[in-house]
Every structure is written in structure tokens, then in C-alpha cells.
Amino acid sequence: MEYAVIENNGKIYKISENKKIKLDKIQKPINSKITFEKVLAIKKNNKEITIGQPYIKKTIEAVIIDHKIEKKIKIIKHKRRKNHLKKLGFRKQVTIAEIIT
């Protein structure tokens, strides 16, 4: 497999073997396996592309490496001439996984 396109939690990722990807937080322990059943397309080494309608009947496996919290995103809401300023912060929780097959 040269690369594949998968869907997870409504987001689309282009992946390849032994590559690390950042996913939304998955409630599983480290070193556990995940299977992605929503495979949209696969490109093999001989330039043969398989496209699903909407999905291919193949699964791709990954191993959870780590759970992290990303850098803080600052949200500022301001209304001019009203003396209104609202500051918020948000840190997204992510899971880092490595693709096996």
C-alpha cells in the first residue's frame, strides 16, 4: 500500500504505512489497536487505485502511541465602542497513532 484515504469522526485523512497521524481523542489505552473500517480509497505500488462507493470493504489497523493536549488556542471576542472584551482558551485533546497495515 502506497497510501490510503480513510474517514474517522467525520474527518478525512491521507495515510501510509509506518506513518504517525493525529486523531481526535480516542478513549483507549496506549499500545492498543484501532481498526478503521471507513476506507475511501487505496493506491497500491503498481499505480492501481481502488475507489469505494462510498467505502471499500477493507480495514486498516493502527496502534495508539500517545495521548496529548495540543497548544492552547486563544479566542478573543470584541465589540467595538461597547467596552466589551471576552477572552477564552481551548486546548484540544489528541491521540497519536501509527499505521500498521
Secondary structure in CASP SS format (residue, H / E / C, confidence):
PFRMAT SS
TARGET T0000
AUTHOR 0000-0000-0000
METHOD secondary structure of the structure
MODEL  1
M C 1.00
E C 1.00
Y E 1.00
A E 1.00
V E 1.00
I E 1.00
E E 1.00
N E 1.00
N C 1.00
G C 1.00
K E 1.00
I E 1.00
Y E 1.00
K E 1.00
I E 1.00
S C 1.00
E C 1.00
N C 1.00
K C 1.00
K E 1.00
I E 1.00
K E 1.00
L E 1.00
D E 1.00
K C 1.00
I C 1.00
Q C 1.00
K C 1.00
P C 1.00
I C 1.00
N C 1.00
S C 1.00
K E 1.00
I E 1.00
T E 1.00
F E 1.00
E C 1.00
K C 1.00
V E 1.00
L E 1.00
A E 1.00
I E 1.00
K E 1.00
K C 1.00
N C 1.00
N C 1.00
K C 1.00
E C 1.00
I E 1.00
T E 1.00
I E 1.00
G E 1.00
Q E 1.00
P E 1.00
Y E 1.00
I E 1.00
K C 1.00
K C 1.00
T C 1.00
I E 1.00
E E 1.00
A E 1.00
V E 1.00
I E 1.00
I E 1.00
D E 1.00
H E 1.00
K E 1.00
I E 1.00
E C 1.00
K C 1.00
K C 1.00
I E 1.00
K E 1.00
I E 1.00
I E 1.00
K E 1.00
H E 1.00
K E 1.00
R C 1.00
R C 1.00
K C 1.00
N C 1.00
H E 1.00
L E 1.00
K E 1.00
K E 1.00
L E 1.00
G E 1.00
F E 1.00
R C 1.00
K C 1.00
Q E 1.00
V E 1.00
T E 1.00
I E 1.00
A E 1.00
E E 1.00
I E 1.00
I C 1.00
T C 1.00
END
